[in-house]
Amino acid sequence: DGGITQSPKYLFRKEGQNVTLSCEQNLNHDAMYWYRQDPGQGLRLIYYSQIVNDFQKGDIAEGYSVSREKKESFPLTVTSAQKNPTAFYLCASTLTSGRAGEQFFGPGTRLTVL
Amino acid sequence: AQSVAQPEDQVNVAEGNPLTVKCTYSVSGNPYLFWYVQYPNRGLQFLLKYITGDNLVKGSYGFEAEFNKSQTSFHLKKPSALVSDSALYFCAVTYTGGFKTIFGAGTRLFVKA
């Protein structure tokens, strides 16, 4: 089956720890995105990547980092600098970076800071 | 500033009745408009999109949406609601010269049996 996978489904982090969320797609899509979802706020863009080895900051990139070493993979690291990391994190991809394409979403990772 | 508004946090409908979930936008240039649905603890699923052409767009699960340029709206509709339609619905837009997609805050739809 083609699609996007995210792991883990649930993640617990202690204060001061960095954690990495995995996102993998086998759709052969060029563009990939990370969003953060908080209740009542919709989706906010953290980082996006249009091609391998290139990525740009979104609207709320502070405290987060990404890499795009392979077309299929776009991991997100939540660093200790992110002051309020508890949220639902969604990874998405589109075939190209053009604005007409719909996004395909993974099932999400729920991060909780203890 | 580019924005998308979903004026209703929640919509309640009886099963079998028509439903409407509202969306308005404010973007420069020509908008590309999308509707997505999210079930609890899941990712978003694409329902339909308007790019160009016929203002009435038909999508998955019997949903449709009408693009109204003069009112800058893209309301989601379904003639007969099902209990299984209960979910969180997001309107989204991309715009000329922009790469990012802007999402509305979401509208929670409750369909009562």
Contacts between the chains, C-beta under 8 A, distances in Angstrom:
chain1	res1	chain2	res2	distance
A	4	B	43	7.6
A	6	B	43	7.9
A	35	B	103	8.0
A	40	B	9	7.4
A	40	B	105	6.0
A	40	B	106	7.6
A	41	B	105	6.1
A	42	B	90	6.5
A	42	B	103	4.3
A	42	B	104	5.7
A	42	B	105	4.3
A	42	B	106	5.5
A	43	B	44	7.8
A	43	B	90	7.1
A	43	B	103	4.3
A	45	B	100	5.8
A	45	B	101	7.7
A	48	B	99	7.4
A	48	B	100	7.1
A	50	B	99	7.4
A	58	B	100	7.0
A	59	B	100	8.0
A	88	B	41	8.0
A	90	B	43	5.6
A	90	B	44	7.0
A	92	B	43	7.7
A	92	B	44	7.6
A	97	B	99	6.0
A	99	B	32	5.3
A	99	B	94	3.6
A	99	B	95	7.2
A	99	B	98	6.5
A	99	B	99	6.6
A	99	B	101	7.8
A	100	B	32	5.4
A	100	B	49	7.7
A	100	B	51	5.2
A	100	B	94	7.6
A	102	B	34	6.0
A	102	B	46	4.3
A	102	B	49	5.7
A	103	B	34	8.0
A	103	B	36	7.9
A	103	B	44	7.4
A	103	B	46	7.1
A	103	B	101	6.7
A	104	B	46	7.3
A	105	B	36	7.8
A	105	B	43	3.4
A	105	B	44	4.5
A	105	B	45	7.2
A	106	B	43	5.2
A	107	B	41	8.0
A	107	B	42	5.8
A	107	B	43	5.0
A	108	B	41	7.0
A	108	B	42	6.8
A	108	B	43	5.3
A	110	B	41	7.3
